Amino acid sequence: MTASRRYGVAIALATAVAARAATTASITPSGDAVPENLLRIELHVAKPLVAPLAMDHVHLLDAQGRDIPGAFLDLPLPGDDGRTITLLLHPGRVKTGVGANLALGRALHAGEPVTLVVDDPRLIAPIRKRWRVDPPARQGLFASGLVLEAPRAGTRAPLRVRFDSPLTASGLPLLAIRGPDGERVDGSAVLDTGETTWRFIPDRPWRVGTHALMLHPRLEDVAGNRACAPFEAAGLAEVECPTAERVFATRP
């Protein structure tokens, strides 16, 4: 077999492997709306991509279907398992009063729709997600109207915690429940309602007494707001958030 023939066979094999490596994907926030100061979008793939996602396959389109220039940082961040890829909107445009924000303004504008398109050929089909853009989310997670629905003791009814702004989907493990004995309550949790609701079902019936919802210091909503401080806070990078908690009681 000639060298050119071998090269052609190698290309054909590589193409076939790439086709077999195609994967399905989904996008969060999964709801209908995002805040104007959206900072993080997450792409969830069924199996890890063999090479980093190229940002020239990621497009943020305005209401007229035009690419919004300079919307993203050219730095997709893969998660530890390779199945979550974080797309970062340019933080300098998101945060008010800094250079890029003053020069270019935000990429998103409240009241206007925006559409994300990811057309990487390794996806079985391009992903499109359209959102309504709402006013910016400017408060910390606990200051933003968090609503906690305490379940009744003696049942395995779900605990529901609602946030004003969607949480990052990868933040699901960063919430936990401490029981009356000071130990973590075992159970299963999901994020639903467009990642604005954390729903927890205990493995055993709720005990009577004082519990606490625990928020890890790294937990953020999609606008970068933490429990201890909003993304807009001055010097946020230097802020060391403690573990935050919201106490609630279960009664018979």
Buried (B, 14 or more C-beta within 10 A) or exposed (E): EEEEEEEEEEEEEEEEEEEEEBBEBEBBBBBEBBBBBBBBBBBBBEBBBEEEBEBEBBBBBBEEEEEBEBBBBEEBBBEEEEBBBBBBBBBBBBBBEEEBBEEBEBBBBBEEBBBBBBEBEBBEEEBEBEBEBBEBBBBBBBBBEBEBEBBEBEEEBBBBBBBBBBBBBBBBEBBBBBBBEEEEBEBEBEBEBBBBBBBBEBEEEBBEEEBBBBBBBEBBBBBBBBBBBBBBBEEBEEEEBEBBBBEBEBEE
